[in-house]
Amino acid sequence: MTSHKHKRSCTSARCGGCLSEYSRAVSHNTPTRNINGVNRNGLEITPGLILDFEAGELDEQTTLGLFQYLVDTGIAWQLQGSYGRTAECLIQRGLIEGRV
């Protein structure tokens, strides 16, 4: 993953401003086995998608779709803290919607 200096106006989902905390806290013990479903845009969410995210292999659109699903289901706050912090950052920046 190529990093760049975070700017307040940055809108990249892979920007260090939202995901730097996540990158430092990634754990291979993340309980992903219960993550299965389809997000509101038809993206299939599987434990493998979480693993791809952790490996830095998702594009921006898929990353945002994944986090929208995690927020919609409340799972973002059941996983390790970095997922919730990343979700909050993406919500605050208007890149995904908060839970309704």
Biopython code that builds the backbone (N, CA, C, O; Angstrom):
import numpy as np
from Bio.PDB.StructureBuilder import StructureBuilder

atoms = [
    (1, "MET", "N", (0.846, -1.163, 0.000)),
    (1, "MET", "CA", (0.000, 0.000, 0.000)),
    (1, "MET", "C", (0.894, 1.230, 0.000)),
    (1, "MET", "O", (1.783, 1.357, 0.842)),
    (2, "THR", "N", (0.663, 2.114, -0.923)),
    (2, "THR", "CA", (1.405, 3.360, -0.987)),
    (2, "THR", "C", (0.750, 4.350, -0.051)),
    (2, "THR", "O", (-0.462, 4.559, -0.109)),
    (3, "SER", "N", (1.541, 4.957, 0.807)),
    (3, "SER", "CA", (0.946, 5.923, 1.722)),
    (3, "SER", "C", (1.256, 7.329, 1.237)),
    (3, "SER", "O", (2.219, 7.553, 0.503)),
    (4, "HIS", "N", (0.443, 8.247, 1.649)),
    (4, "HIS", "CA", (0.660, 9.652, 1.347)),
    (4, "HIS", "C", (0.282, 10.447, 2.574)),
    (4, "HIS", "O", (-0.427, 9.958, 3.453)),
    (5, "LYS", "N", (0.753, 11.658, 2.627)),
    (5, "LYS", "CA", (0.448, 12.494, 3.775)),
    (5, "LYS", "C", (-1.037, 12.836, 3.754)),
    (5, "LYS", "O", (-1.567, 13.289, 2.740)),
    (6, "HIS", "N", (-1.695, 12.616, 4.874)),
    (6, "HIS", "CA", (-3.131, 12.859, 4.964)),
    (6, "HIS", "C", (-3.430, 14.356, 4.913)),
    (6, "HIS", "O", (-2.789, 15.164, 5.585)),
    (7, "LYS", "N", (-4.392, 14.687, 4.120)),
    (7, "LYS", "CA", (-4.877, 16.055, 4.048)),
    (7, "LYS", "C", (-6.343, 16.030, 4.431)),
    (7, "LYS", "O", (-7.055, 15.083, 4.096)),
    (8, "ARG", "N", (-6.793, 17.032, 5.109)),
    (8, "ARG", "CA", (-8.187, 17.090, 5.553)),
    (8, "ARG", "C", (-9.154, 16.903, 4.389)),
    (8, "ARG", "O", (-10.235, 16.344, 4.578)),
    (9, "SER", "N", (-8.794, 17.356, 3.194)),
    (9, "SER", "CA", (-9.694, 17.266, 2.047)),
    (9, "SER", "C", (-9.571, 15.942, 1.301)),
    (9, "SER", "O", (-10.285, 15.717, 0.324)),
    (10, "CYS", "N", (-8.676, 15.063, 1.747)),
    (10, "CYS", "CA", (-8.467, 13.793, 1.062)),
    (10, "CYS", "C", (-9.729, 12.944, 1.139)),
    (10, "CYS", "O", (-10.346, 12.849, 2.200)),
    (11, "THR", "N", (-10.116, 12.330, 0.034)),
    (11, "THR", "CA", (-11.307, 11.493, 0.033)),
    (11, "THR", "C", (-11.004, 10.042, -0.311)),
    (11, "THR", "O", (-11.926, 9.264, -0.558)),
    (12, "SER", "N", (-9.762, 9.673, -0.331)),
    (12, "SER", "CA", (-9.406, 8.300, -0.642)),
    (12, "SER", "C", (-9.721, 7.387, 0.522)),
    (12, "SER", "O", (-9.314, 7.665, 1.650)),
    (13, "ALA", "N", (-10.444, 6.292, 0.271)),
    (13, "ALA", "CA", (-10.771, 5.346, 1.333)),
    (13, "ALA", "C", (-9.514, 4.665, 1.856)),
    (13, "ALA", "O", (-9.519, 4.177, 2.986)),
    (14, "ARG", "N", (-8.458, 4.616, 1.089)),
    (14, "ARG", "CA", (-7.217, 3.980, 1.535)),
    (14, "ARG", "C", (-6.256, 5.008, 2.137)),
    (14, "ARG", "O", (-5.104, 4.684, 2.423)),
    (15, "CYS", "N", (-6.717, 6.222, 2.328)),
    (15, "CYS", "CA", (-5.876, 7.272, 2.871)),
    (15, "CYS", "C", (-5.470, 6.950, 4.298)),
    (15, "CYS", "O", (-6.268, 6.427, 5.076)),
    (16, "GLY", "N", (-4.257, 7.256, 4.629)),
    (16, "GLY", "CA", (-3.767, 7.030, 5.969)),
    (16, "GLY", "C", (-4.568, 7.755, 7.029)),
    (16, "GLY", "O", (-4.554, 7.349, 8.191)),
    (17, "GLY", "N", (-5.262, 8.809, 6.662)),
    (17, "GLY", "CA", (-6.064, 9.529, 7.638)),
    (17, "GLY", "C", (-7.153, 8.674, 8.244)),
    (17, "GLY", "O", (-7.459, 8.820, 9.427)),
    (18, "CYS", "N", (-7.744, 7.787, 7.470)),
    (18, "CYS", "CA", (-8.775, 6.901, 7.999)),
    (18, "CYS", "C", (-8.219, 5.543, 8.376)),
    (18, "CYS", "O", (-8.685, 4.928, 9.335)),
    (19, "LEU", "N", (-7.244, 5.073, 7.648)),
    (19, "LEU", "CA", (-6.834, 3.692, 7.836)),
    (19, "LEU", "C", (-5.477, 3.515, 8.502)),
    (19, "LEU", "O", (-5.039, 2.381, 8.696)),
    (20, "SER", "N", (-4.799, 4.604, 8.858)),
    (20, "SER", "CA", (-3.496, 4.420, 9.490)),
    (20, "SER", "C", (-3.644, 3.711, 10.826)),
    (20, "SER", "O", (-2.838, 2.840, 11.154)),
    (21, "GLU", "N", (-4.649, 4.066, 11.592)),
    (21, "GLU", "CA", (-4.906, 3.394, 12.861)),
    (21, "GLU", "C", (-5.200, 1.923, 12.606)),
    (21, "GLU", "O", (-4.728, 1.050, 13.333)),
    (22, "TYR", "N", (-5.977, 1.661, 11.577)),
    (22, "TYR", "CA", (-6.300, 0.280, 11.238)),
    (22, "TYR", "C", (-5.030, -0.494, 10.903)),
    (22, "TYR", "O", (-4.837, -1.610, 11.385)),
    (23, "SER", "N", (-4.178, 0.084, 10.094)),
    (23, "SER", "CA", (-2.971, -0.601, 9.650)),
    (23, "SER", "C", (-2.098, -1.004, 10.825)),
    (23, "SER", "O", (-1.476, -2.066, 10.802)),
    (24, "ARG", "N", (-2.048, -0.173, 11.843)),
    (24, "ARG", "CA", (-1.230, -0.480, 13.016)),
    (24, "ARG", "C", (-1.866, -1.555, 13.878)),
    (24, "ARG", "O", (-1.166, -2.222, 14.641)),
    (25, "ALA", "N", (-3.180, -1.740, 13.776)),
    (25, "ALA", "CA", (-3.866, -2.635, 14.704)),
    (25, "ALA", "C", (-4.339, -3.936, 14.073)),
    (25, "ALA", "O", (-5.006, -4.725, 14.742)),
    (26, "VAL", "N", (-4.019, -4.188, 12.814)),
    (26, "VAL", "CA", (-4.498, -5.404, 12.159)),
    (26, "VAL", "C", (-4.043, -6.626, 12.933)),
    (26, "VAL", "O", (-2.884, -6.738, 13.334)),
    (27, "SER", "N", (-4.965, -7.523, 13.131)),
    (27, "SER", "CA", (-4.668, -8.758, 13.847)),
    (27, "SER", "C", (-5.191, -9.924, 13.037)),
    (27, "SER", "O", (-6.282, -9.851, 12.471)),
    (28, "HIS", "N", (-4.431, -10.987, 12.979)),
    (28, "HIS", "CA", (-4.910, -12.171, 12.266)),
    (28, "HIS", "C", (-5.930, -12.936, 13.092)),
    (28, "HIS", "O", (-6.433, -13.970, 12.653)),
    (29, "ASN", "N", (-6.239, -12.444, 14.274)),
    (29, "ASN", "CA", (-7.239, -13.065, 15.126)),
    (29, "ASN", "C", (-8.603, -12.410, 14.979)),
    (29, "ASN", "O", (-9.500, -12.677, 15.778)),
    (30, "THR", "N", (-8.778, -11.560, 13.979)),
    (30, "THR", "CA", (-10.048, -10.888, 13.767)),
    (30, "THR", "C", (-11.149, -11.921, 13.547)),
    (30, "THR", "O", (-11.011, -12.789, 12.686)),
    (31, "PRO", "N", (-12.250, -11.843, 14.317)),
    (31, "PRO", "CA", (-13.327, -12.830, 14.181)),
    (31, "PRO", "C", (-14.183, -12.567, 12.954)),
    (31, "PRO", "O", (-15.214, -11.900, 13.042)),
    (32, "THR", "N", (-13.762, -13.083, 11.824)),
    (32, "THR", "CA", (-14.456, -12.794, 10.567)),
    (32, "THR", "C", (-15.392, -13.897, 10.126)),
    (32, "THR", "O", (-16.087, -13.734, 9.124)),
    (33, "ARG", "N", (-15.439, -15.000, 10.827)),
    (33, "ARG", "CA", (-16.224, -16.140, 10.341)),
    (33, "ARG", "C", (-17.722, -15.860, 10.256)),
    (33, "ARG", "O", (-18.425, -16.542, 9.510)),
    (34, "ASN", "N", (-18.228, -14.878, 10.997)),
    (34, "ASN", "CA", (-19.656, -14.583, 10.974)),
    (34, "ASN", "C", (-20.032, -13.492, 9.978)),
    (34, "ASN", "O", (-21.164, -13.007, 9.988)),
    (35, "ILE", "N", (-19.108, -13.109, 9.134)),
    (35, "ILE", "CA", (-19.374, -12.038, 8.178)),
    (35, "ILE", "C", (-19.746, -12.657, 6.836)),
    (35, "ILE", "O", (-18.886, -13.137, 6.098)),
    (36, "ASN", "N", (-21.020, -12.637, 6.538)),
    (36, "ASN", "CA", (-21.535, -13.123, 5.262)),
    (36, "ASN", "C", (-22.785, -12.331, 4.938)),
    (36, "ASN", "O", (-23.628, -12.121, 5.811)),
    (37, "GLY", "N", (-22.919, -11.892, 3.708)),
    (37, "GLY", "CA", (-24.107, -11.158, 3.309)),
    (37, "GLY", "C", (-23.873, -10.401, 2.026)),
    (37, "GLY", "O", (-22.863, -10.583, 1.347)),
    (38, "VAL", "N", (-24.824, -9.549, 1.708)),
    (38, "VAL", "CA", (-24.751, -8.703, 0.517)),
    (38, "VAL", "C", (-25.044, -7.289, 0.971)),
    (38, "VAL", "O", (-26.022, -7.047, 1.679)),
    (39, "ASN", "N", (-24.185, -6.340, 0.558)),
    (39, "ASN", "CA", (-24.432, -4.963, 0.978)),
    (39, "ASN", "C", (-25.514, -4.322, 0.114)),
    (39, "ASN", "O", (-26.024, -4.944, -0.818)),
    (40, "ARG", "N", (-25.854, -3.094, 0.426)),
    (40, "ARG", "CA", (-26.960, -2.415, -0.255)),
    (40, "ARG", "C", (-26.716, -2.196, -1.746)),
    (40, "ARG", "O", (-27.659, -1.922, -2.489)),
    (41, "ASN", "N", (-25.457, -2.314, -2.199)),
    (41, "ASN", "CA", (-25.150, -2.156, -3.622)),
    (41, "ASN", "C", (-24.899, -3.488, -4.318)),
    (41, "ASN", "O", (-24.425, -3.517, -5.453)),
    (42, "GLY", "N", (-25.215, -4.587, -3.643)),
    (42, "GLY", "CA", (-25.080, -5.899, -4.254)),
    (42, "GLY", "C", (-23.707, -6.535, -4.114)),
    (42, "GLY", "O", (-23.462, -7.591, -4.697)),
    (43, "LEU", "N", (-22.805, -5.923, -3.359)),
    (43, "LEU", "CA", (-21.482, -6.490, -3.154)),
    (43, "LEU", "C", (-21.590, -7.648, -2.169)),
    (43, "LEU", "O", (-22.088, -7.472, -1.057)),
    (44, "GLU", "N", (-21.123, -8.836, -2.572)),
    (44, "GLU", "CA", (-21.143, -9.983, -1.674)),
    (44, "GLU", "C", (-20.029, -9.838, -0.648)),
    (44, "GLU", "O", (-18.862, -9.659, -0.997)),
    (45, "ILE", "N", (-20.405, -9.917, 0.611)),
    (45, "ILE", "CA", (-19.457, -9.762, 1.707)),
    (45, "ILE", "C", (-19.179, -11.144, 2.295)),
    (45, "ILE", "O", (-20.101, -11.853, 2.697)),
    (46, "THR", "N", (-17.923, -11.511, 2.339)),
    (46, "THR", "CA", (-17.505, -12.807, 2.870)),
    (46, "THR", "C", (-16.298, -12.598, 3.776)),
    (46, "THR", "O", (-15.669, -11.542, 3.727)),
    (47, "PRO", "N", (-15.963, -13.591, 4.607)),
    (47, "PRO", "CA", (-14.749, -13.476, 5.404)),
    (47, "PRO", "C", (-13.513, -13.249, 4.525)),
    (47, "PRO", "O", (-12.574, -12.568, 4.939)),
    (48, "GLY", "N", (-13.511, -13.812, 3.324)),
    (48, "GLY", "CA", (-12.391, -13.614, 2.411)),
    (48, "GLY", "C", (-12.202, -12.159, 2.019)),
    (48, "GLY", "O", (-11.080, -11.714, 1.779)),
    (49, "LEU", "N", (-13.303, -11.419, 1.954)),
    (49, "LEU", "CA", (-13.211, -9.999, 1.610)),
    (49, "LEU", "C", (-12.501, -9.231, 2.727)),
    (49, "LEU", "O", (-11.706, -8.331, 2.456)),
    (50, "ILE", "N", (-12.785, -9.583, 3.963)),
    (50, "ILE", "CA", (-12.083, -8.969, 5.098)),
    (50, "ILE", "C", (-10.594, -9.277, 5.004)),
    (50, "ILE", "O", (-9.759, -8.394, 5.203)),
    (51, "LEU", "N", (-10.265, -10.516, 4.703)),
    (51, "LEU", "CA", (-8.857, -10.895, 4.591)),
    (51, "LEU", "C", (-8.176, -10.154, 3.448)),
    (51, "LEU", "O", (-7.022, -9.745, 3.574)),
    (52, "ASP", "N", (-8.885, -9.977, 2.330)),
    (52, "ASP", "CA", (-8.341, -9.196, 1.216)),
    (52, "ASP", "C", (-8.110, -7.748, 1.643)),
    (52, "ASP", "O", (-7.108, -7.138, 1.269)),
    (53, "PHE", "N", (-9.042, -7.202, 2.428)),
    (53, "PHE", "CA", (-8.870, -5.841, 2.932)),
    (53, "PHE", "C", (-7.630, -5.764, 3.812)),
    (53, "PHE", "O", (-6.810, -4.858, 3.664)),
    (54, "GLU", "N", (-7.497, -6.717, 4.725)),
    (54, "GLU", "CA", (-6.351, -6.719, 5.631)),
    (54, "GLU", "C", (-5.031, -6.821, 4.871)),
    (54, "GLU", "O", (-4.006, -6.307, 5.319)),
    (55, "ALA", "N", (-5.066, -7.491, 3.715)),
    (55, "ALA", "CA", (-3.857, -7.641, 2.905)),
    (55, "ALA", "C", (-3.636, -6.438, 1.989)),
    (55, "ALA", "O", (-2.640, -6.385, 1.268)),
    (56, "GLY", "N", (-4.558, -5.470, 2.012)),
    (56, "GLY", "CA", (-4.424, -4.281, 1.173)),
    (56, "GLY", "C", (-4.745, -4.527, -0.283)),
    (56, "GLY", "O", (-4.251, -3.812, -1.156)),
    (57, "GLU", "N", (-5.571, -5.534, -0.562)),
    (57, "GLU", "CA", (-5.846, -5.934, -1.939)),
    (57, "GLU", "C", (-7.171, -5.422, -2.493)),
    (57, "GLU", "O", (-7.518, -5.754, -3.627)),
    (58, "LEU", "N", (-7.923, -4.625, -1.735)),
    (58, "LEU", "CA", (-9.206, -4.128, -2.223)),
    (58, "LEU", "C", (-9.057, -2.744, -2.830)),
    (58, "LEU", "O", (-8.266, -1.927, -2.358)),
    (59, "ASP", "N", (-9.827, -2.488, -3.881)),
    (59, "ASP", "CA", (-9.844, -1.140, -4.441)),
    (59, "ASP", "C", (-10.725, -0.253, -3.558)),
    (59, "ASP", "O", (-11.394, -0.744, -2.648)),
    (60, "GLU", "N", (-10.722, 1.026, -3.825)),
    (60, "GLU", "CA", (-11.440, 1.984, -2.990)),
    (60, "GLU", "C", (-12.934, 1.692, -2.943)),
    (60, "GLU", "O", (-13.529, 1.715, -1.866)),
    (61, "GLN", "N", (-13.548, 1.420, -4.085)),
    (61, "GLN", "CA", (-14.984, 1.181, -4.132)),
    (61, "GLN", "C", (-15.371, -0.049, -3.306)),
    (61, "GLN", "O", (-16.370, -0.023, -2.586)),
    (62, "THR", "N", (-14.599, -1.105, -3.407)),
    (62, "THR", "CA", (-14.892, -2.324, -2.654)),
    (62, "THR", "C", (-14.661, -2.098, -1.160)),
    (62, "THR", "O", (-15.418, -2.605, -0.333)),
    (63, "THR", "N", (-13.629, -1.346, -0.814)),
    (63, "THR", "CA", (-13.368, -1.026, 0.587)),
    (63, "THR", "C", (-14.533, -0.247, 1.182)),
    (63, "THR", "O", (-14.983, -0.545, 2.289)),
    (64, "LEU", "N", (-15.019, 0.743, 0.454)),
    (64, "LEU", "CA", (-16.155, 1.523, 0.937)),
    (64, "LEU", "C", (-17.397, 0.643, 1.052)),
    (64, "LEU", "O", (-18.156, 0.773, 2.013)),
    (65, "GLY", "N", (-17.614, -0.251, 0.089)),
    (65, "GLY", "CA", (-18.748, -1.170, 0.150)),
    (65, "GLY", "C", (-18.668, -2.092, 1.352)),
    (65, "GLY", "O", (-19.673, -2.361, 2.011)),
    (66, "LEU", "N", (-17.475, -2.572, 1.630)),
    (66, "LEU", "CA", (-17.268, -3.433, 2.787)),
    (66, "LEU", "C", (-17.600, -2.676, 4.070)),
    (66, "LEU", "O", (-18.334, -3.184, 4.918)),
    (67, "PHE", "N", (-17.067, -1.469, 4.216)),
    (67, "PHE", "CA", (-17.322, -0.717, 5.440)),
    (67, "PHE", "C", (-18.772, -0.272, 5.547)),
    (67, "PHE", "O", (-19.296, -0.161, 6.655)),
    (68, "GLN", "N", (-19.436, -0.014, 4.418)),
    (68, "GLN", "CA", (-20.865, 0.325, 4.482)),
    (68, "GLN", "C", (-21.643, -0.865, 5.032)),
    (68, "GLN", "O", (-22.550, -0.692, 5.847)),
    (69, "TYR", "N", (-21.297, -2.059, 4.596)),
    (69, "TYR", "CA", (-21.945, -3.270, 5.103)),
    (69, "TYR", "C", (-21.662, -3.447, 6.598)),
    (69, "TYR", "O", (-22.571, -3.748, 7.372)),
    (70, "LEU", "N", (-20.418, -3.262, 6.997)),
    (70, "LEU", "CA", (-20.068, -3.420, 8.403)),
    (70, "LEU", "C", (-20.822, -2.422, 9.285)),
    (70, "LEU", "O", (-21.208, -2.752, 10.406)),
    (71, "VAL", "N", (-21.033, -1.203, 8.778)),
    (71, "VAL", "CA", (-21.806, -0.200, 9.522)),
    (71, "VAL", "C", (-23.280, -0.582, 9.526)),
    (71, "VAL", "O", (-23.914, -0.566, 10.581)),
    (72, "ASP", "N", (-23.836, -0.924, 8.369)),
    (72, "ASP", "CA", (-25.260, -1.252, 8.265)),
    (72, "ASP", "C", (-25.653, -2.395, 9.195)),
    (72, "ASP", "O", (-26.750, -2.395, 9.754)),
    (73, "THR", "N", (-24.774, -3.351, 9.358)),
    (73, "THR", "CA", (-25.068, -4.523, 10.186)),
    (73, "THR", "C", (-24.633, -4.345, 11.631)),
    (73, "THR", "O", (-24.995, -5.153, 12.486)),
    (74, "GLY", "N", (-23.863, -3.300, 11.920)),
    (74, "GLY", "CA", (-23.347, -3.087, 13.261)),
    (74, "GLY", "C", (-22.087, -3.882, 13.563)),
    (74, "GLY", "O", (-21.534, -3.783, 14.658)),
    (75, "ILE", "N", (-21.636, -4.663, 12.606)),
    (75, "ILE", "CA", (-20.465, -5.508, 12.808)),
    (75, "ILE", "C", (-19.200, -4.670, 13.003)),
    (75, "ILE", "O", (-18.264, -5.106, 13.673)),
    (76, "ALA", "N", (-19.170, -3.477, 12.424)),
    (76, "ALA", "CA", (-17.974, -2.630, 12.537)),
    (76, "ALA", "C", (-17.583, -2.408, 13.989)),
    (76, "ALA", "O", (-16.402, -2.261, 14.303)),
    (77, "TRP", "N", (-18.578, -2.383, 14.878)),
    (77, "TRP", "CA", (-18.301, -2.118, 16.287)),
    (77, "TRP", "C", (-18.200, -3.397, 17.117)),
    (77, "TRP", "O", (-18.001, -3.341, 18.330)),
    (78, "GLN", "N", (-18.336, -4.542, 16.460)),
    (78, "GLN", "CA", (-18.154, -5.821, 17.141)),
    (78, "GLN", "C", (-16.763, -6.396, 16.879)),
    (78, "GLN", "O", (-16.288, -7.252, 17.624)),
    (79, "LEU", "N", (-16.121, -5.923, 15.824)),
    (79, "LEU", "CA", (-14.766, -6.362, 15.502)),
    (79, "LEU", "C", (-13.775, -5.551, 16.337)),
    (79, "LEU", "O", (-14.177, -4.729, 17.160)),
    (80, "GLN", "N", (-12.500, -5.781, 16.126)),
    (80, "GLN", "CA", (-11.492, -5.012, 16.864)),
    (80, "GLN", "C", (-11.717, -3.521, 16.637)),
    (80, "GLN", "O", (-12.281, -3.115, 15.621)),
    (81, "GLY", "N", (-11.276, -2.724, 17.581)),
    (81, "GLY", "CA", (-11.566, -1.297, 17.600)),
    (81, "GLY", "C", (-11.200, -0.528, 16.356)),
    (81, "GLY", "O", (-11.844, 0.472, 16.039)),
    (82, "SER", "N", (-10.188, -0.966, 15.645)),
    (82, "SER", "CA", (-9.766, -0.218, 14.462)),
    (82, "SER", "C", (-10.842, -0.209, 13.371)),
    (82, "SER", "O", (-10.916, 0.740, 12.589)),
    (83, "TYR", "N", (-11.676, -1.255, 13.308)),
    (83, "TYR", "CA", (-12.754, -1.261, 12.322)),
    (83, "TYR", "C", (-13.770, -0.166, 12.639)),
    (83, "TYR", "O", (-14.199, 0.563, 11.745)),
    (84, "GLY", "N", (-14.152, -0.051, 13.905)),
    (84, "GLY", "CA", (-15.099, 0.979, 14.304)),
    (84, "GLY", "C", (-14.541, 2.374, 14.095)),
    (84, "GLY", "O", (-15.247, 3.270, 13.631)),
    (85, "ARG", "N", (-13.265, 2.558, 14.440)),
    (85, "ARG", "CA", (-12.639, 3.878, 14.239)),
    (85, "ARG", "C", (-12.565, 4.224, 12.756)),
    (85, "ARG", "O", (-12.809, 5.367, 12.369)),
    (86, "THR", "N", (-12.230, 3.244, 11.933)),
    (86, "THR", "CA", (-12.177, 3.489, 10.486)),
    (86, "THR", "C", (-13.565, 3.807, 9.960)),
    (86, "THR", "O", (-13.730, 4.729, 9.161)),
    (87, "ALA", "N", (-14.570, 3.051, 10.402)),
    (87, "ALA", "CA", (-15.950, 3.311, 9.968)),
    (87, "ALA", "C", (-16.374, 4.721, 10.359)),
    (87, "ALA", "O", (-16.954, 5.441, 9.546)),
    (88, "GLU", "N", (-16.091, 5.120, 11.596)),
    (88, "GLU", "CA", (-16.450, 6.473, 12.049)),
    (88, "GLU", "C", (-15.778, 7.539, 11.200)),
    (88, "GLU", "O", (-16.405, 8.536, 10.843)),
    (89, "CYS", "N", (-14.532, 7.339, 10.881)),
    (89, "CYS", "CA", (-13.803, 8.297, 10.048)),
    (89, "CYS", "C", (-14.447, 8.407, 8.664)),
    (89, "CYS", "O", (-14.645, 9.508, 8.150)),
    (90, "LEU", "N", (-14.770, 7.260, 8.068)),
    (90, "LEU", "CA", (-15.387, 7.268, 6.737)),
    (90, "LEU", "C", (-16.764, 7.916, 6.766)),
    (90, "LEU", "O", (-17.145, 8.606, 5.820)),
    (91, "ILE", "N", (-17.518, 7.698, 7.852)),
    (91, "ILE", "CA", (-18.834, 8.336, 8.002)),
    (91, "ILE", "C", (-18.668, 9.844, 8.130)),
    (91, "ILE", "O", (-19.355, 10.604, 7.448)),
    (92, "GLN", "N", (-17.767, 10.279, 8.993)),
    (92, "GLN", "CA", (-17.552, 11.711, 9.212)),
    (92, "GLN", "C", (-17.121, 12.417, 7.939)),
    (92, "GLN", "O", (-17.450, 13.587, 7.739)),
    (93, "ARG", "N", (-16.394, 11.730, 7.082)),
    (93, "ARG", "CA", (-15.921, 12.337, 5.849)),
    (93, "ARG", "C", (-16.928, 12.205, 4.715)),
    (93, "ARG", "O", (-16.668, 12.665, 3.603)),
    (94, "GLY", "N", (-18.087, 11.577, 4.983)),
    (94, "GLY", "CA", (-19.134, 11.466, 3.989)),
    (94, "GLY", "C", (-18.880, 10.410, 2.929)),
    (94, "GLY", "O", (-19.513, 10.427, 1.873)),
    (95, "LEU", "N", (-17.963, 9.495, 3.195)),
    (95, "LEU", "CA", (-17.650, 8.469, 2.201)),
    (95, "LEU", "C", (-18.595, 7.269, 2.298)),
    (95, "LEU", "O", (-18.806, 6.554, 1.319)),
    (96, "ILE", "N", (-19.161, 7.058, 3.493)),
    (96, "ILE", "CA", (-20.205, 6.057, 3.690)),
    (96, "ILE", "C", (-21.251, 6.666, 4.596)),
    (96, "ILE", "O", (-21.007, 7.701, 5.216)),
    (97, "GLU", "N", (-22.423, 6.034, 4.683)),
    (97, "GLU", "CA", (-23.505, 6.552, 5.509)),
    (97, "GLU", "C", (-23.492, 5.875, 6.878)),
    (97, "GLU", "O", (-23.106, 4.713, 7.007)),
    (98, "GLY", "N", (-23.920, 6.622, 7.894)),
    (98, "GLY", "CA", (-24.038, 6.068, 9.232)),
    (98, "GLY", "C", (-25.196, 5.102, 9.303)),
    (98, "GLY", "O", (-26.049, 5.049, 8.417)),
    (99, "ARG", "N", (-25.205, 4.349, 10.366)),
    (99, "ARG", "CA", (-26.269, 3.364, 10.571)),
    (99, "ARG", "C", (-27.590, 4.057, 10.792)),
    (99, "ARG", "O", (-27.672, 5.029, 11.543)),
    (100, "VAL", "N", (-28.623, 3.561, 10.142)),
    (100, "VAL", "CA", (-29.954, 4.169, 10.235)),
    (100, "VAL", "C", (-30.736, 3.553, 11.362)),
    (100, "VAL", "O", (-31.882, 3.934, 11.599)),
]
sb = StructureBuilder()
sb.init_structure("model")
sb.init_model(0)
sb.init_chain("A")
sb.init_seg("    ")
for serial, (resi, resn, name, xyz) in enumerate(atoms, 1):
    if name == "N":
        sb.init_residue(resn, " ", resi, " ")
    sb.init_atom(name, np.array(xyz, "f"), 0.0, 1.0, " ", f" {name:<3s}", serial, name[0])
structure = sb.get_structure()
